[in-house]
Structure formats: C-alpha cells, structure tokens
C-alpha cells in the first residue's frame, strides 16, 4: 500500500464475530483493509469495543485503516424500537450525519472514492453520492419479492404483510428520487453498482440502464481442504439424513418439505430430518410432522460447534426460503461438503449449480411438493448422486469466500488509488 489515498466505506452494521449484516460489514472491510487504505464509518453501538480491537489488530498486521463512529439515534442501536417506520426515520438521520462527517474527512484526507456498503437494502442509499467523488454502492438488496404462486403457503397475516411490503417496495423503487440519483451516481467515472443478486442488477438496469456487477451480500469462510464424501448407504438400510437450519417462520415453509417427505414411499425408514432453529412457526411445524408421521428431530437453536456436527453428519441440506436474498447457512453447508436442495430463485439461482446441488423450479405449491418428493425418492435410491454433488460443494463455496468477494470489490478500487 504505497498510495496514501483512502477509500471511505460507510458500513452501518460492522462487527467482528457476528453474523448477518454485521458480518457483511466486518468481513469485507477487514479484507479490503489488507490491500487498500480504508476509512471506516460505522455505527456507535455496543460493538464499538470489539470493532476497535479488530482495527488495532489490522493495524498490527500492517494495515492502514481509520475508524469513525456515528450514533444512530437516542439508543445505541436504532433497531431497538418497536416501530419500523421510526427505525427508518432515525436511519435516514444517521446517514445524514455520516454525510456531514464525510465532508469533514474529505478536507482532512485524500479520499479517492466513497463506498456505501450496508445496510444492503436499496431503500436507503445514504448521501455520500452527493460528495462528487467516485461512488460505489453495494452489494444492494431489498428487491426480493415473494412469488405470487407461493402465497398459498402463507397464513393470512403473513400474506397481508408480504403484500404491503411488495407494494411499498415497488413504490420506493420506482418513485424514490434518492434511489435514482444514487444509482445514477454509480454510473459516473470510477463509480460502480454492486447487486446482491443477478436479478436485482437486472431490475435496476431495466429501470435506469447503466452497468452493474453481481457480488453476493454474504460469503463463505475458508472451506475444508478435503471435502468429505457422504457414505454410500445402498444395502445398509440407513436413512437419508436431511438437515434444515434456520428460523422457523412462515416465509421459510418447512411444511412444504414435510409434506414432500410424507409422500415418499416408505419414508419412515428411508428419510430422517434434523431441524436446527426456532421461531414463531415451530409449534405448528412440529405438530404437522407428528401428524404426517415424519421422522423429524426439532432441536431449537444450538451452539455453532454443535451445528457444525450436523453439517458433517448429514447427507443433504434443504432450504426453501421464499423471500431471502442469500443466507450464510448455504455457504456453510456447501463449505462443509454438503449438497444443497433449494428453490430456483433469488440469490440461490446463481450460487447453487447442478454440480453442487439441486434446485426446485418455482411453480404452484402442489407441483413443487411433487418435485421435491421425486428428488428425495431418487436420492434414497441413488446415493451416488450425493457423492458426486458433495465433491463440488466446497469448491463452489470457495468461489464466494469473503476473500474472493472482497477481491472483486478491490478491483473496483484499484484504478482510483
């Protein structure tokens, strides 16, 4: 790092050792800081001490990184309130304070570009694009809709919420002047728009033209050097071991998987499901499994190390999320050599390939149940298919490691520094 130019990164969520948005912020910033001079602007909250400790470690490793903290609102974390609207209002105010700080930093440091990293939702692009510097935005998410065909899987309350959310999302995307202006700013020389999924990038391009880059908003950690092969069970009578990890909520329809399992001939002896997670729908899913006679162990949330043993002891990871961008757990499954069965939409379409998993086409729910049943029946009879998929699972995860994702972003920075 011979250049003294900085990239200013705004990462509202950023903390070592955390998941979700905090992982997006810290894992990308810490990787980028090993290559470029970075100014990090993040939220002043209960994670500040751990962030400062992480920054000091980066400096000890020879990185040139500065950190500035901005309060979100009256509480340490703006999400700690019951009104979502109030959260967004305080978040807009937070982004304005970030912009005011950035203007001062521009006068103190040689800043070559600014990067609005997260929160990844498109609804709030902040104000850094107003600085007139090369502006990088993303990975950008939030434009994830629940397919209309799958509304039949949702309770009435969730249907209403998803419908309102879809309407608000459409209005914000099409009518928000700052979303349009921020996107246009990414198209200026040196700027870039990073979409969290390929279809989100296509939506922006259809709306306003321009160019975009696809980089998932999450990533994998280092995969095992030698991915495991699942055991061949033919002739042993051992059941196919399915694993489900995640929140037990309506928009992750575990009931669809349970119905599909129940339709597999002799399912009680051929299939066993382990469910790691908890949520509002857990009791309903457990009752449904008992009613169907499906062998399912509901374990609740378990420590991470224990969850890893389930990855190692399973044959197929199943995720049927209907309105997520991408989830860390998919990369964790693939990284542990575990093939993935998922829906063929959103971020999963581009990550899970025929070499490492099986994707179910989104159609009417009954057809999807039949498709999942057919897949499970075939895998019970042909376990060698899982052996083949497992060999390419970990290498596929490695293509989306945090290091790889940061490297792709670093290529955007390099010409500016």
C-alpha beads as a LAMMPS data file, in Angstrom:
LAMMPS data file: protein, C-alpha beads

417 atoms
416 bonds

1 atom types
1 bond types

-500.0 500.0 xlo xhi
-500.0 500.0 ylo yhi
-500.0 500.0 zlo zhi

Masses

1 110.0

Atoms # bond

1 1 1 0.000 0.000 0.000
2 1 1 2.243 2.774 -1.274
3 1 1 -0.613 5.185 -2.099
4 1 1 -1.846 7.483 0.647
5 1 1 -5.260 7.776 -0.915
6 1 1 -8.168 6.346 1.047
7 1 1 -11.479 4.738 0.254
8 1 1 -14.172 5.850 2.698
9 1 1 -16.524 2.956 3.489
10 1 1 -19.862 3.509 5.196
11 1 1 -20.897 0.297 6.956
12 1 1 -23.763 0.915 9.360
13 1 1 -23.544 -2.699 10.570
14 1 1 -19.995 -3.886 11.186
15 1 1 -18.666 -6.083 13.981
16 1 1 -16.192 -8.973 14.278
17 1 1 -17.545 -12.402 15.122
18 1 1 -21.141 -11.563 14.258
19 1 1 -23.491 -12.758 11.547
20 1 1 -25.898 -11.175 9.084
21 1 1 -25.291 -7.501 8.187
22 1 1 -22.522 -7.159 10.786
23 1 1 -20.646 -9.973 9.034
24 1 1 -21.085 -8.221 5.686
25 1 1 -19.544 -5.060 7.086
26 1 1 -16.647 -6.509 9.038
27 1 1 -15.614 -9.362 6.753
28 1 1 -15.456 -7.154 3.669
29 1 1 -13.865 -4.145 5.381
30 1 1 -11.207 -6.260 7.122
31 1 1 -10.301 -7.978 3.837
32 1 1 -10.217 -4.723 1.870
33 1 1 -8.034 -3.081 4.520
34 1 1 -5.302 -5.621 3.774
35 1 1 -4.996 -4.212 0.262
36 1 1 -6.081 -0.556 0.440
37 1 1 -6.080 2.385 2.826
38 1 1 -9.537 2.435 4.375
39 1 1 -11.564 4.934 6.385
40 1 1 -14.434 3.088 8.068
41 1 1 -17.510 4.979 9.226
42 1 1 -19.839 2.826 11.278
43 1 1 -22.457 2.895 13.994
44 1 1 -21.528 3.819 17.556
45 1 1 -23.147 0.971 19.457
46 1 1 -22.414 -1.878 21.856
47 1 1 -19.983 -3.436 19.368
48 1 1 -17.636 -0.454 19.352
49 1 1 -15.074 -2.058 21.659
50 1 1 -14.824 -5.194 19.534
51 1 1 -14.546 -3.091 16.361
52 1 1 -11.767 -1.002 17.876
53 1 1 -9.952 -4.170 18.944
54 1 1 -10.309 -5.531 15.423
55 1 1 -8.985 -2.289 13.946
56 1 1 -5.959 -2.403 16.240
57 1 1 -5.240 -5.959 15.089
58 1 1 -5.455 -4.871 11.462
59 1 1 -3.002 -2.053 12.191
60 1 1 -0.676 -4.517 13.897
61 1 1 -0.811 -6.566 10.683
62 1 1 0.375 -3.538 8.724
63 1 1 -2.978 -2.218 7.502
64 1 1 -3.710 1.495 7.255
65 1 1 -7.275 1.780 8.478
66 1 1 -9.041 4.543 10.390
67 1 1 -12.389 4.161 12.153
68 1 1 -15.016 6.799 12.937
69 1 1 -18.202 6.164 14.880
70 1 1 -21.549 7.879 14.406
71 1 1 -24.518 7.451 16.716
72 1 1 -27.690 6.138 15.143
73 1 1 -30.271 7.696 17.397
74 1 1 -31.162 8.100 21.019
75 1 1 -30.496 4.405 21.647
76 1 1 -27.229 2.602 20.896
77 1 1 -28.823 0.540 18.137
78 1 1 -31.560 2.114 16.050
79 1 1 -33.301 -1.230 15.550
80 1 1 -34.172 -1.421 19.242
81 1 1 -37.612 0.040 18.855
82 1 1 -40.990 -1.401 18.019
83 1 1 -41.893 0.875 15.109
84 1 1 -40.243 0.010 11.804
85 1 1 -41.117 3.442 10.410
86 1 1 -39.346 5.130 13.325
87 1 1 -36.297 2.974 12.653
88 1 1 -36.107 4.127 9.029
89 1 1 -36.515 7.765 10.026
90 1 1 -33.646 7.511 12.512
91 1 1 -31.593 5.630 9.919
92 1 1 -32.026 8.449 7.406
93 1 1 -30.896 10.898 10.094
94 1 1 -27.906 8.654 10.795
95 1 1 -26.935 8.654 7.113
96 1 1 -27.138 12.442 7.040
97 1 1 -24.711 12.612 9.980
98 1 1 -22.417 10.202 8.113
99 1 1 -22.510 12.576 5.138
100 1 1 -21.654 15.580 7.313
101 1 1 -18.742 13.667 8.826
102 1 1 -17.584 12.579 5.361
103 1 1 -17.458 16.195 4.193
104 1 1 -15.097 16.990 7.054
105 1 1 -12.972 13.900 6.351
106 1 1 -12.637 14.870 2.696
107 1 1 -10.973 18.104 3.822
108 1 1 -8.580 16.186 6.110
109 1 1 -7.614 13.165 3.985
110 1 1 -7.068 12.375 0.331
111 1 1 -10.179 10.305 -0.339
112 1 1 -10.304 8.777 -3.807
113 1 1 -13.739 7.139 -3.573
114 1 1 -16.653 6.515 -1.236
115 1 1 -18.441 3.204 -0.807
116 1 1 -21.912 2.832 0.716
117 1 1 -21.598 -0.791 1.845
118 1 1 -24.510 -1.545 4.135
119 1 1 -27.282 -1.857 5.256
120 1 1 -27.638 -3.630 1.913
121 1 1 -31.292 -2.682 1.263
122 1 1 -31.848 -0.388 -1.716
123 1 1 -34.311 1.806 0.192
124 1 1 -31.657 3.936 1.874
125 1 1 -28.629 4.791 -0.299
126 1 1 -27.385 7.447 2.096
127 1 1 -25.971 10.768 0.901
128 1 1 -22.322 10.038 0.094
129 1 1 -23.088 10.177 -3.616
130 1 1 -23.544 13.953 -3.130
131 1 1 -19.815 14.416 -2.425
132 1 1 -18.967 14.357 -6.129
133 1 1 -16.367 11.606 -5.631
134 1 1 -16.460 8.218 -7.393
135 1 1 -19.372 6.468 -5.696
136 1 1 -19.656 2.712 -5.154
137 1 1 -22.913 1.296 -3.834
138 1 1 -23.481 -2.255 -2.757
139 1 1 -23.996 -5.126 -2.605
140 1 1 -27.557 -3.850 -2.910
141 1 1 -30.525 -6.000 -1.928
142 1 1 -34.087 -5.455 -0.796
143 1 1 -35.796 -6.068 -4.138
144 1 1 -36.825 -9.594 -3.202
145 1 1 -40.473 -10.427 -3.736
146 1 1 -42.444 -13.433 -2.552
147 1 1 -43.601 -15.246 -5.711
148 1 1 -47.378 -14.905 -6.028
149 1 1 -47.690 -18.637 -6.592
150 1 1 -46.334 -19.270 -3.103
151 1 1 -48.778 -17.010 -1.271
152 1 1 -50.933 -20.096 -0.723
153 1 1 -48.227 -21.336 1.674
154 1 1 -48.563 -18.301 3.943
155 1 1 -51.011 -17.630 6.791
156 1 1 -53.406 -14.723 6.258
157 1 1 -51.424 -12.314 8.456
158 1 1 -48.187 -13.047 6.613
159 1 1 -49.934 -12.728 3.237
160 1 1 -51.118 -9.252 4.222
161 1 1 -47.657 -8.232 5.413
162 1 1 -45.946 -9.559 2.281
163 1 1 -48.496 -7.819 0.060
164 1 1 -47.998 -4.474 1.809
165 1 1 -44.253 -4.957 1.676
166 1 1 -44.380 -5.685 -2.056
167 1 1 -46.435 -2.554 -2.719
168 1 1 -44.148 -0.350 -0.615
169 1 1 -41.072 -1.873 -2.247
170 1 1 -42.447 -1.171 -5.728
171 1 1 -43.299 2.425 -4.822
172 1 1 -39.926 3.110 -3.217
173 1 1 -38.001 1.585 -6.104
174 1 1 -39.912 3.470 -8.785
175 1 1 -40.552 6.778 -7.034
176 1 1 -37.681 7.471 -4.619
177 1 1 -35.567 10.309 -6.068
178 1 1 -32.557 9.409 -3.925
179 1 1 -32.550 5.792 -5.107
180 1 1 -32.500 7.047 -8.701
181 1 1 -29.860 9.717 -8.041
182 1 1 -27.621 7.349 -6.078
183 1 1 -27.812 4.749 -8.847
184 1 1 -27.042 7.388 -11.469
185 1 1 -24.026 8.446 -9.364
186 1 1 -22.654 4.892 -9.557
187 1 1 -22.572 5.270 -13.340
188 1 1 -20.199 8.237 -13.204
189 1 1 -16.471 7.638 -13.937
190 1 1 -14.932 5.490 -11.201
191 1 1 -18.307 4.548 -9.731
192 1 1 -19.892 1.116 -9.560
193 1 1 -23.191 -0.503 -8.675
194 1 1 -22.926 -3.896 -6.981
195 1 1 -26.079 -6.017 -6.953
196 1 1 -26.528 -8.708 -4.309
197 1 1 -28.271 -10.935 -6.861
198 1 1 -28.210 -11.004 -10.636
199 1 1 -31.944 -10.340 -10.898
200 1 1 -31.671 -7.211 -8.713
201 1 1 -28.999 -5.875 -11.036
202 1 1 -31.267 -6.597 -13.985
203 1 1 -34.142 -4.706 -12.320
204 1 1 -32.002 -1.587 -11.902
205 1 1 -30.757 -1.835 -15.467
206 1 1 -34.267 -2.219 -16.865
207 1 1 -35.360 0.810 -14.871
208 1 1 -32.435 3.190 -15.475
209 1 1 -29.961 1.469 -17.791
210 1 1 -26.294 1.527 -16.892
211 1 1 -23.918 -1.202 -15.780
212 1 1 -23.736 -3.356 -12.670
213 1 1 -21.690 -6.089 -11.047
214 1 1 -23.026 -9.102 -9.160
215 1 1 -21.391 -9.943 -5.824
216 1 1 -23.429 -11.752 -3.113
217 1 1 -24.000 -9.762 0.047
218 1 1 -22.667 -12.630 2.136
219 1 1 -19.788 -15.056 1.738
220 1 1 -18.149 -18.221 2.941
221 1 1 -15.234 -18.743 5.243
222 1 1 -12.361 -20.987 4.261
223 1 1 -13.667 -24.363 3.118
224 1 1 -12.111 -27.624 4.271
225 1 1 -9.107 -28.576 2.157
226 1 1 -10.526 -32.053 1.569
227 1 1 -14.307 -32.046 1.150
228 1 1 -15.895 -35.185 2.522
229 1 1 -17.856 -37.753 0.570
230 1 1 -21.191 -38.865 2.028
231 1 1 -21.281 -42.585 2.780
232 1 1 -22.868 -44.937 0.276
233 1 1 -25.836 -46.418 2.121
234 1 1 -27.159 -48.762 -0.564
235 1 1 -27.863 -52.088 1.055
236 1 1 -27.257 -50.827 4.587
237 1 1 -30.795 -49.689 5.277
238 1 1 -29.540 -46.380 6.653
239 1 1 -31.902 -43.432 6.172
240 1 1 -31.088 -40.411 4.039
241 1 1 -30.235 -37.663 6.522
242 1 1 -31.729 -34.266 5.723
243 1 1 -30.727 -31.071 7.514
244 1 1 -32.689 -27.829 7.898
245 1 1 -31.005 -24.878 9.658
246 1 1 -32.700 -21.532 10.085
247 1 1 -35.515 -19.541 11.627
248 1 1 -38.808 -21.427 11.777
249 1 1 -41.032 -18.753 10.306
250 1 1 -43.764 -18.610 7.694
251 1 1 -41.596 -17.399 4.801
252 1 1 -39.395 -20.470 5.197
253 1 1 -42.100 -23.087 4.541
254 1 1 -40.825 -26.189 6.288
255 1 1 -44.328 -27.619 5.937
256 1 1 -43.700 -27.995 2.193
257 1 1 -40.701 -30.214 2.891
258 1 1 -42.622 -32.221 5.494
259 1 1 -45.432 -32.882 3.015
260 1 1 -42.925 -33.937 0.360
261 1 1 -41.189 -36.329 2.754
262 1 1 -44.501 -37.880 3.750
263 1 1 -45.254 -38.647 0.085
264 1 1 -42.010 -40.598 -0.423
265 1 1 -42.760 -44.348 -0.387
266 1 1 -41.655 -45.959 2.903
267 1 1 -40.451 -42.553 4.105
268 1 1 -40.361 -43.556 7.765
269 1 1 -37.427 -45.891 7.152
270 1 1 -35.749 -44.047 4.269
271 1 1 -35.616 -40.423 5.451
272 1 1 -34.739 -38.608 8.655
273 1 1 -34.899 -34.834 9.119
274 1 1 -32.953 -32.763 11.644
275 1 1 -34.197 -29.219 12.219
276 1 1 -31.874 -26.696 13.890
277 1 1 -33.610 -23.403 14.597
278 1 1 -36.556 -21.811 16.293
279 1 1 -39.263 -19.271 15.633
280 1 1 -42.936 -18.394 15.753
281 1 1 -43.941 -21.297 13.489
282 1 1 -42.049 -24.031 15.310
283 1 1 -45.021 -25.452 17.199
284 1 1 -47.095 -25.616 14.018
285 1 1 -44.315 -27.334 12.068
286 1 1 -43.702 -29.862 14.852
287 1 1 -47.396 -30.710 15.039
288 1 1 -47.515 -31.110 11.261
289 1 1 -44.541 -33.504 11.329
290 1 1 -46.190 -35.637 14.029
291 1 1 -49.473 -35.714 12.110
292 1 1 -47.697 -36.909 8.965
293 1 1 -45.557 -39.445 10.783
294 1 1 -42.343 -37.861 9.506
295 1 1 -39.157 -38.668 11.431
296 1 1 -38.069 -35.164 12.387
297 1 1 -35.942 -34.000 15.304
298 1 1 -36.555 -30.365 16.267
299 1 1 -33.505 -29.224 18.244
300 1 1 -34.035 -25.470 18.538
301 1 1 -31.056 -23.171 18.191
302 1 1 -27.816 -24.946 19.027
303 1 1 -24.249 -23.676 19.619
304 1 1 -22.316 -23.175 16.403
305 1 1 -19.883 -26.023 17.059
306 1 1 -22.767 -28.423 17.617
307 1 1 -24.456 -27.217 14.440
308 1 1 -21.253 -27.979 12.537
309 1 1 -21.505 -31.615 13.612
310 1 1 -24.932 -31.760 11.976
311 1 1 -23.436 -30.445 8.742
312 1 1 -20.827 -33.201 8.905
313 1 1 -23.344 -35.920 9.782
314 1 1 -25.983 -35.083 7.156
315 1 1 -26.356 -36.005 3.503
316 1 1 -28.409 -33.121 2.102
317 1 1 -29.104 -29.565 3.247
318 1 1 -32.590 -28.270 2.455
319 1 1 -33.609 -24.614 2.287
320 1 1 -36.967 -23.482 0.887
321 1 1 -36.848 -19.784 1.696
322 1 1 -39.295 -17.821 -0.436
323 1 1 -38.105 -14.216 0.155
324 1 1 -34.428 -14.068 1.132
325 1 1 -31.504 -12.701 -0.853
326 1 1 -28.965 -15.325 0.175
327 1 1 -28.097 -16.787 3.556
328 1 1 -24.799 -17.572 5.265
329 1 1 -26.008 -21.061 6.022
330 1 1 -25.985 -22.040 2.323
331 1 1 -22.280 -21.238 2.110
332 1 1 -21.703 -23.028 5.396
333 1 1 -23.422 -26.156 4.073
334 1 1 -21.506 -26.105 0.791
335 1 1 -18.252 -25.334 2.582
336 1 1 -18.704 -28.496 4.636
337 1 1 -19.193 -30.592 1.509
338 1 1 -22.953 -30.796 1.946
339 1 1 -25.073 -30.604 -1.232
340 1 1 -27.997 -28.167 -1.172
341 1 1 -31.630 -28.563 -2.200
342 1 1 -33.222 -25.128 -2.655
343 1 1 -35.694 -23.127 -4.709
344 1 1 -34.503 -21.848 -8.067
345 1 1 -34.903 -18.133 -7.388
346 1 1 -33.324 -15.057 -5.785
347 1 1 -29.655 -15.387 -4.838
348 1 1 -29.736 -19.168 -4.759
349 1 1 -30.156 -19.433 -8.522
350 1 1 -26.683 -18.084 -9.149
351 1 1 -24.896 -19.805 -6.253
352 1 1 -26.234 -23.361 -6.274
353 1 1 -25.401 -25.139 -9.526
354 1 1 -26.122 -28.602 -10.894
355 1 1 -22.611 -29.560 -9.815
356 1 1 -23.208 -28.955 -6.091
357 1 1 -26.959 -29.088 -5.514
358 1 1 -30.469 -29.429 -6.816
359 1 1 -32.841 -26.527 -7.498
360 1 1 -36.624 -26.803 -7.498
361 1 1 -38.443 -24.704 -10.079
362 1 1 -40.900 -22.241 -8.553
363 1 1 -44.389 -23.227 -9.718
364 1 1 -47.652 -23.977 -7.969
365 1 1 -47.095 -25.424 -4.463
366 1 1 -48.563 -28.850 -5.225
367 1 1 -46.252 -29.305 -8.195
368 1 1 -43.298 -28.194 -6.099
369 1 1 -44.186 -30.747 -3.425
370 1 1 -44.295 -33.436 -6.076
371 1 1 -40.938 -32.321 -7.460
372 1 1 -39.318 -32.446 -4.014
373 1 1 -40.840 -35.861 -3.357
374 1 1 -39.444 -37.158 -6.661
375 1 1 -35.999 -35.757 -5.871
376 1 1 -35.905 -37.288 -2.393
377 1 1 -37.142 -40.658 -3.654
378 1 1 -34.422 -40.689 -6.310
379 1 1 -31.700 -39.741 -3.835
380 1 1 -32.764 -42.533 -1.498
381 1 1 -32.342 -44.988 -4.360
382 1 1 -29.211 -43.403 -5.872
383 1 1 -26.942 -42.152 -3.056
384 1 1 -24.050 -41.946 -5.538
385 1 1 -25.675 -38.737 -6.800
386 1 1 -24.954 -37.139 -3.416
387 1 1 -21.383 -38.397 -3.555
388 1 1 -20.899 -36.595 -6.859
389 1 1 -22.551 -33.375 -5.651
390 1 1 -20.533 -33.356 -2.427
391 1 1 -17.246 -33.310 -4.346
392 1 1 -18.063 -29.920 -5.887
393 1 1 -19.812 -28.371 -2.879
394 1 1 -16.783 -26.986 -1.032
395 1 1 -15.040 -25.699 -4.194
396 1 1 -18.240 -23.864 -5.105
397 1 1 -18.387 -22.203 -1.673
398 1 1 -14.748 -21.159 -2.043
399 1 1 -15.671 -19.177 -5.166
400 1 1 -17.767 -16.920 -2.906
401 1 1 -15.454 -16.638 0.074
402 1 1 -15.243 -13.297 1.841
403 1 1 -11.730 -13.024 0.436
404 1 1 -12.949 -13.612 -3.120
405 1 1 -15.841 -11.165 -2.750
406 1 1 -13.502 -8.524 -1.325
407 1 1 -11.058 -9.160 -4.165
408 1 1 -13.792 -8.386 -6.703
409 1 1 -14.550 -5.114 -4.889
410 1 1 -10.842 -4.355 -4.631
411 1 1 -10.623 -4.435 -8.424
412 1 1 -13.093 -1.551 -8.471
413 1 1 -10.950 0.456 -6.054
414 1 1 -7.587 -0.191 -7.692
415 1 1 -7.807 2.231 -10.665
416 1 1 -8.777 5.050 -8.302
417 1 1 -5.864 4.707 -5.885

Bonds

1 1 1 2
2 1 2 3
3 1 3 4
4 1 4 5
5 1 5 6
6 1 6 7
7 1 7 8
8 1 8 9
9 1 9 10
10 1 10 11
11 1 11 12
12 1 12 13
13 1 13 14
14 1 14 15
15 1 15 16
16 1 16 17
17 1 17 18
18 1 18 19
19 1 19 20
20 1 20 21
21 1 21 22
22 1 22 23
23 1 23 24
24 1 24 25
25 1 25 26
26 1 26 27
27 1 27 28
28 1 28 29
29 1 29 30
30 1 30 31
31 1 31 32
32 1 32 33
33 1 33 34
34 1 34 35
35 1 35 36
36 1 36 37
37 1 37 38
38 1 38 39
39 1 39 40
40 1 40 41
41 1 41 42
42 1 42 43
43 1 43 44
44 1 44 45
45 1 45 46
46 1 46 47
47 1 47 48
48 1 48 49
49 1 49 50
50 1 50 51
51 1 51 52
52 1 52 53
53 1 53 54
54 1 54 55
55 1 55 56
56 1 56 57
57 1 57 58
58 1 58 59
59 1 59 60
60 1 60 61
61 1 61 62
62 1 62 63
63 1 63 64
64 1 64 65
65 1 65 66
66 1 66 67
67 1 67 68
68 1 68 69
69 1 69 70
70 1 70 71
71 1 71 72
72 1 72 73
73 1 73 74
74 1 74 75
75 1 75 76
76 1 76 77
77 1 77 78
78 1 78 79
79 1 79 80
80 1 80 81
81 1 81 82
82 1 82 83
83 1 83 84
84 1 84 85
85 1 85 86
86 1 86 87
87 1 87 88
88 1 88 89
89 1 89 90
90 1 90 91
91 1 91 92
92 1 92 93
93 1 93 94
94 1 94 95
95 1 95 96
96 1 96 97
97 1 97 98
98 1 98 99
99 1 99 100
100 1 100 101
101 1 101 102
102 1 102 103
103 1 103 104
104 1 104 105
105 1 105 106
106 1 106 107
107 1 107 108
108 1 108 109
109 1 109 110
110 1 110 111
111 1 111 112
112 1 112 113
113 1 113 114
114 1 114 115
115 1 115 116
116 1 116 117
117 1 117 118
118 1 118 119
119 1 119 120
120 1 120 121
121 1 121 122
122 1 122 123
123 1 123 124
124 1 124 125
125 1 125 126
126 1 126 127
127 1 127 128
128 1 128 129
129 1 129 130
130 1 130 131
131 1 131 132
132 1 132 133
133 1 133 134
134 1 134 135
135 1 135 136
136 1 136 137
137 1 137 138
138 1 138 139
139 1 139 140
140 1 140 141
141 1 141 142
142 1 142 143
143 1 143 144
144 1 144 145
145 1 145 146
146 1 146 147
147 1 147 148
148 1 148 149
149 1 149 150
150 1 150 151
151 1 151 152
152 1 152 153
153 1 153 154
154 1 154 155
155 1 155 156
156 1 156 157
157 1 157 158
158 1 158 159
159 1 159 160
160 1 160 161
161 1 161 162
162 1 162 163
163 1 163 164
164 1 164 165
165 1 165 166
166 1 166 167
167 1 167 168
168 1 168 169
169 1 169 170
170 1 170 171
171 1 171 172
172 1 172 173
173 1 173 174
174 1 174 175
175 1 175 176
176 1 176 177
177 1 177 178
178 1 178 179
179 1 179 180
180 1 180 181
181 1 181 182
182 1 182 183
183 1 183 184
184 1 184 185
185 1 185 186
186 1 186 187
187 1 187 188
188 1 188 189
189 1 189 190
190 1 190 191
191 1 191 192
192 1 192 193
193 1 193 194
194 1 194 195
195 1 195 196
196 1 196 197
197 1 197 198
198 1 198 199
199 1 199 200
200 1 200 201
201 1 201 202
202 1 202 203
203 1 203 204
204 1 204 205
205 1 205 206
206 1 206 207
207 1 207 208
208 1 208 209
209 1 209 210
210 1 210 211
211 1 211 212
212 1 212 213
213 1 213 214
214 1 214 215
215 1 215 216
216 1 216 217
217 1 217 218
218 1 218 219
219 1 219 220
220 1 220 221
221 1 221 222
222 1 222 223
223 1 223 224
224 1 224 225
225 1 225 226
226 1 226 227
227 1 227 228
228 1 228 229
229 1 229 230
230 1 230 231
231 1 231 232
232 1 232 233
233 1 233 234
234 1 234 235
235 1 235 236
236 1 236 237
237 1 237 238
238 1 238 239
239 1 239 240
240 1 240 241
241 1 241 242
242 1 242 243
243 1 243 244
244 1 244 245
245 1 245 246
246 1 246 247
247 1 247 248
248 1 248 249
249 1 249 250
250 1 250 251
251 1 251 252
252 1 252 253
253 1 253 254
254 1 254 255
255 1 255 256
256 1 256 257
257 1 257 258
258 1 258 259
259 1 259 260
260 1 260 261
261 1 261 262
262 1 262 263
263 1 263 264
264 1 264 265
265 1 265 266
266 1 266 267
267 1 267 268
268 1 268 269
269 1 269 270
270 1 270 271
271 1 271 272
272 1 272 273
273 1 273 274
274 1 274 275
275 1 275 276
276 1 276 277
277 1 277 278
278 1 278 279
279 1 279 280
280 1 280 281
281 1 281 282
282 1 282 283
283 1 283 284
284 1 284 285
285 1 285 286
286 1 286 287
287 1 287 288
288 1 288 289
289 1 289 290
290 1 290 291
291 1 291 292
292 1 292 293
293 1 293 294
294 1 294 295
295 1 295 296
296 1 296 297
297 1 297 298
298 1 298 299
299 1 299 300
300 1 300 301
301 1 301 302
302 1 302 303
303 1 303 304
304 1 304 305
305 1 305 306
306 1 306 307
307 1 307 308
308 1 308 309
309 1 309 310
310 1 310 311
311 1 311 312
312 1 312 313
313 1 313 314
314 1 314 315
315 1 315 316
316 1 316 317
317 1 317 318
318 1 318 319
319 1 319 320
320 1 320 321
321 1 321 322
322 1 322 323
323 1 323 324
324 1 324 325
325 1 325 326
326 1 326 327
327 1 327 328
328 1 328 329
329 1 329 330
330 1 330 331
331 1 331 332
332 1 332 333
333 1 333 334
334 1 334 335
335 1 335 336
336 1 336 337
337 1 337 338
338 1 338 339
339 1 339 340
340 1 340 341
341 1 341 342
342 1 342 343
343 1 343 344
344 1 344 345
345 1 345 346
346 1 346 347
347 1 347 348
348 1 348 349
349 1 349 350
350 1 350 351
351 1 351 352
352 1 352 353
353 1 353 354
354 1 354 355
355 1 355 356
356 1 356 357
357 1 357 358
358 1 358 359
359 1 359 360
360 1 360 361
361 1 361 362
362 1 362 363
363 1 363 364
364 1 364 365
365 1 365 366
366 1 366 367
367 1 367 368
368 1 368 369
369 1 369 370
370 1 370 371
371 1 371 372
372 1 372 373
373 1 373 374
374 1 374 375
375 1 375 376
376 1 376 377
377 1 377 378
378 1 378 379
379 1 379 380
380 1 380 381
381 1 381 382
382 1 382 383
383 1 383 384
384 1 384 385
385 1 385 386
386 1 386 387
387 1 387 388
388 1 388 389
389 1 389 390
390 1 390 391
391 1 391 392
392 1 392 393
393 1 393 394
394 1 394 395
395 1 395 396
396 1 396 397
397 1 397 398
398 1 398 399
399 1 399 400
400 1 400 401
401 1 401 402
402 1 402 403
403 1 403 404
404 1 404 405
405 1 405 406
406 1 406 407
407 1 407 408
408 1 408 409
409 1 409 410
410 1 410 411
411 1 411 412
412 1 412 413
413 1 413 414
414 1 414 415
415 1 415 416
416 1 416 417
